[in-house]
């Protein structure tokens, strides 16, 4: 009886070790992806969505990435996100219907016979990866008429072990002079200027008398450091594009909480 109990305990221990090894392999291994896309063409426009769907890694990470994609595209898909193609079809159909209704309304109220051809293109793709994290980039372009379209560029970094999305909650003291100055230095490189005064001339916000606004987009981990992205019109005119500031890891690390800093170890 005791011998059988001992063997049972040993079997359970070995099983636990195997599970742990498998989990470690899934956590640190490459996140392999498959590009899945859906395209809808109509009388009024062209609409497309492409997502790098994770094919490997643990379920928590994969679910977090797909949930991020869903929320980025609207956040109102209630079916199983594991059915990635079904999710993309849902959003592409929804977007095309909304745009087509707008296009139809414009056509009915226009004296011109020319029909505005609208456009929507979203790409959510894997951009960067280490043994501890994976970063996805989201680019969305929309055109509904007028002088030009609009573009959104953002990124999302996930901890591989459990899929946690690293957001501003993992950083501290943004309003301190040290943190904001790091971003200001990065913005100087983006605008190719040397002084704070020259940078101020390129911005819509008053950085001489007010603190630099925190970007609405989450920080993005990449090969050269953490990138902070401002969307169109957030701090600068449309012609300025999408201003970014990349801060090297050794400089930004003092402003990270443990949840972010441990990803650099």
C-alpha positions as CSV (number, residue, x, y, z in Angstrom):
1,X,0.0,0.0,0.0
2,X,2.8,2.4,1.0
3,X,4.7,1.4,-2.1
4,X,1.7,2.2,-4.4
5,X,1.2,5.5,-2.6
6,X,4.9,6.4,-3.1
7,X,4.7,5.6,-6.8
8,X,1.5,7.7,-7.2
9,X,3.2,10.7,-5.5
10,X,6.3,10.3,-7.7
11,X,4.1,10.1,-10.9
12,X,2.2,13.2,-9.8
13,X,5.5,15.1,-9.2
14,X,6.9,14.0,-12.6
15,X,3.7,15.1,-14.3
16,X,3.9,18.5,-12.6
17,X,7.5,18.9,-13.7
18,X,6.5,18.1,-17.3
19,X,3.7,20.6,-17.2
20,X,6.0,23.2,-15.8
21,X,8.6,22.5,-18.6
22,X,5.9,22.7,-21.3
23,X,4.6,26.0,-19.8
24,X,8.1,27.4,-19.8
25,X,8.6,26.4,-23.4
26,X,5.3,28.0,-24.4
27,X,6.1,31.1,-22.4
28,X,9.6,31.8,-23.8
29,X,9.3,30.3,-27.3
30,X,8.6,32.2,-30.4
31,X,5.0,33.3,-30.9
32,X,4.2,31.9,-34.4
33,X,1.5,33.6,-36.3
34,X,-0.7,33.2,-39.3
35,X,-1.9,36.3,-41.2
36,X,-5.7,36.1,-41.5
37,X,-7.5,38.8,-43.5
38,X,-11.0,39.7,-44.7
39,X,-11.8,42.1,-47.6
40,X,-15.1,43.6,-48.5
41,X,-15.7,45.7,-51.6
42,X,-18.9,47.6,-52.2
43,X,-20.3,50.4,-54.3
44,X,-19.0,53.0,-51.9
45,X,-15.7,51.7,-50.7
46,X,-13.0,49.1,-50.0
47,X,-12.7,47.7,-46.5
48,X,-10.0,45.3,-45.2
49,X,-8.8,43.9,-41.9
50,X,-5.6,41.8,-41.4
51,X,-4.5,40.3,-38.1
52,X,-1.5,38.1,-37.3
53,X,-3.3,35.4,-35.4
54,X,-1.1,33.6,-32.8
55,X,-0.7,29.9,-33.5
56,X,1.6,29.0,-30.6
57,X,2.2,30.0,-27.0
58,X,0.0,29.6,-24.0
59,X,-3.8,30.2,-24.2
60,X,-3.7,33.2,-21.9
61,X,-1.4,35.0,-24.2
62,X,-3.2,34.1,-27.3
63,X,-6.6,35.1,-25.8
64,X,-5.1,38.5,-24.7
65,X,-3.8,39.2,-28.2
66,X,-7.1,38.3,-29.8
67,X,-9.1,40.3,-27.3
68,X,-6.8,43.3,-28.0
69,X,-7.5,42.9,-31.7
70,X,-11.2,42.7,-31.0
71,X,-11.3,45.8,-28.8
72,X,-9.2,47.7,-31.3
73,X,-11.7,46.9,-34.0
74,X,-14.7,47.9,-31.9
75,X,-15.1,45.6,-28.9
76,X,-18.6,44.4,-29.7
77,X,-17.8,40.8,-30.9
78,X,-19.4,38.4,-28.4
79,X,-18.7,35.0,-30.0
80,X,-15.6,32.9,-29.4
81,X,-12.5,35.0,-30.2
82,X,-10.7,31.7,-31.0
83,X,-12.6,31.8,-34.2
84,X,-10.4,34.6,-35.5
85,X,-11.7,34.6,-39.1
86,X,-15.2,34.8,-37.9
87,X,-14.3,37.8,-35.7
88,X,-12.6,39.5,-38.7
89,X,-15.7,38.9,-40.9
90,X,-17.9,40.3,-38.2
91,X,-16.0,43.5,-37.9
92,X,-15.4,44.0,-41.6
93,X,-19.1,43.5,-42.4
94,X,-20.0,45.9,-39.6
95,X,-17.6,48.6,-40.7
96,X,-18.6,48.3,-44.4
97,X,-22.2,48.6,-43.6
98,X,-21.6,51.7,-41.4
99,X,-19.4,53.3,-44.1
100,X,-21.8,52.4,-46.9
101,X,-24.7,54.0,-45.0
102,X,-22.7,57.2,-44.7
103,X,-21.7,57.0,-48.3
104,X,-25.3,56.6,-49.4
105,X,-26.3,59.6,-47.3
106,X,-23.5,61.7,-48.9
107,X,-24.6,60.6,-52.4
108,X,-28.2,61.5,-51.8
109,X,-27.3,65.0,-50.5
110,X,-24.7,65.7,-53.2
111,X,-25.4,67.5,-56.5
112,X,-22.4,65.8,-58.1
113,X,-22.7,62.5,-59.9
114,X,-19.3,61.4,-58.7
115,X,-19.5,58.9,-55.8
116,X,-17.0,59.3,-53.0
117,X,-15.1,56.0,-52.7
118,X,-14.3,55.4,-49.0
119,X,-11.6,53.3,-47.5
120,X,-10.9,51.4,-44.3
121,X,-7.8,49.4,-43.8
122,X,-6.7,47.9,-40.4
123,X,-3.6,45.9,-39.8
124,X,-2.8,44.3,-36.4
125,X,0.6,42.6,-36.8
126,X,3.4,41.2,-34.7
127,X,6.2,43.7,-34.6
128,X,8.7,42.7,-31.9
129,X,9.4,39.8,-29.6
130,X,11.8,38.7,-26.9
131,X,11.7,35.5,-24.7
132,X,9.5,37.5,-22.2
133,X,7.3,39.8,-24.3
134,X,5.7,40.2,-27.7
135,X,4.6,43.6,-29.2
136,X,1.8,44.0,-31.7
137,X,1.4,47.1,-34.0
138,X,-1.9,48.5,-35.0
139,X,-2.3,50.7,-38.1
140,X,-5.7,51.9,-39.2
141,X,-6.3,54.1,-42.2
142,X,-9.8,55.6,-42.9
143,X,-11.0,57.9,-45.7
144,X,-14.6,59.2,-45.8
145,X,-14.1,62.1,-48.1
146,X,-12.5,65.5,-47.7
147,X,-8.9,66.6,-48.3
148,X,-7.3,63.6,-46.7
149,X,-7.9,60.5,-44.7
150,X,-6.8,59.8,-41.1
151,X,-4.4,57.3,-39.7
152,X,-4.0,55.7,-36.3
153,X,-0.8,54.0,-35.2
154,X,-0.4,52.3,-31.9
155,X,1.1,49.3,-30.3
156,X,0.5,46.8,-27.5
157,X,3.1,44.9,-25.5
158,X,2.1,41.6,-23.8
159,X,3.9,39.6,-21.2
160,X,4.3,36.1,-22.5
161,X,3.8,34.2,-19.3
162,X,0.2,35.3,-18.7
163,X,-0.8,37.6,-21.6
164,X,-0.8,40.8,-19.4
165,X,-1.1,43.9,-21.6
166,X,1.6,46.4,-20.4
167,X,0.0,49.8,-20.3
168,X,0.6,53.1,-18.5
169,X,-0.3,51.3,-15.3
170,X,3.2,49.8,-15.4
171,X,4.9,53.2,-15.5
172,X,5.2,55.9,-12.8
173,X,6.0,59.6,-12.4
174,X,5.1,60.7,-16.0
175,X,4.6,64.3,-14.8
176,X,8.1,64.5,-13.3
177,X,10.6,66.6,-15.1
178,X,12.8,63.5,-15.7
179,X,10.2,61.4,-17.5
180,X,8.7,64.1,-19.6
181,X,12.1,65.4,-20.6
182,X,13.0,62.0,-21.9
183,X,10.0,62.1,-24.3
184,X,10.8,65.7,-25.2
185,X,14.3,64.6,-26.2
186,X,12.7,61.9,-28.3
187,X,10.3,64.3,-30.0
188,X,13.3,66.6,-30.9
189,X,14.7,63.7,-32.9
190,X,11.4,63.1,-34.6
191,X,11.0,66.8,-35.6
192,X,14.8,67.1,-36.3
193,X,15.3,70.1,-33.9
194,X,17.8,70.8,-31.2
195,X,16.2,73.0,-28.6
196,X,13.0,73.0,-26.5
197,X,12.0,76.3,-28.2
198,X,12.3,74.9,-31.7
199,X,10.3,71.9,-30.6
200,X,7.6,74.2,-29.2
201,X,7.2,75.8,-32.6
202,X,6.2,72.4,-34.1
203,X,3.6,71.6,-31.4
204,X,0.0,72.6,-30.8
205,X,0.4,72.3,-27.1
206,X,2.2,74.9,-24.9
207,X,5.2,73.0,-23.4
208,X,6.7,76.3,-22.2
209,X,4.1,76.9,-19.6
210,X,2.4,73.6,-19.2
211,X,3.5,70.0,-18.7
212,X,3.8,67.8,-21.8
213,X,0.6,65.8,-22.2
214,X,0.8,62.0,-21.7
215,X,0.2,60.1,-24.9
216,X,-3.2,58.5,-25.1
217,X,-1.7,55.3,-26.7
218,X,0.0,52.8,-24.5
219,X,3.8,52.5,-24.4
220,X,5.3,50.1,-26.9
221,X,8.4,47.9,-26.3
222,X,10.7,47.6,-29.3
223,X,14.2,46.8,-30.3
224,X,15.6,50.3,-29.4
225,X,13.6,51.0,-26.3
226,X,10.1,52.1,-25.3
227,X,8.2,54.1,-27.9
228,X,5.6,56.7,-26.9
229,X,3.2,57.6,-29.7
230,X,1.0,60.7,-30.2
231,X,-1.8,60.4,-32.7
232,X,-2.7,62.9,-35.4
233,X,-3.7,66.3,-33.9
234,X,-2.9,65.1,-30.4
235,X,0.0,67.5,-29.9
236,X,0.8,68.6,-33.5
237,X,-0.8,69.5,-36.8
238,X,-1.8,66.9,-39.4
239,X,1.2,67.7,-41.5
240,X,3.5,66.6,-38.6
241,X,2.3,63.0,-39.0
242,X,2.2,60.8,-36.0
243,X,5.0,62.0,-33.6
244,X,6.9,59.4,-31.7
245,X,9.6,59.3,-29.1
246,X,11.7,56.2,-28.5
247,X,13.5,56.2,-25.1
248,X,16.3,53.7,-24.6
249,X,15.6,51.0,-22.0
250,X,18.4,52.1,-19.6
251,X,16.9,55.6,-19.4
252,X,13.3,54.7,-19.0
253,X,13.8,51.8,-16.6
254,X,13.8,54.0,-13.5
255,X,10.2,55.0,-14.4
256,X,9.0,51.4,-14.7
257,X,7.2,49.4,-12.1
258,X,8.4,45.8,-11.5
259,X,5.8,44.4,-14.0
260,X,7.5,46.2,-16.8
261,X,11.1,46.3,-15.6
262,X,11.2,42.5,-15.1
263,X,10.6,42.1,-18.8
264,X,14.0,43.5,-19.5
265,X,15.9,41.0,-17.4
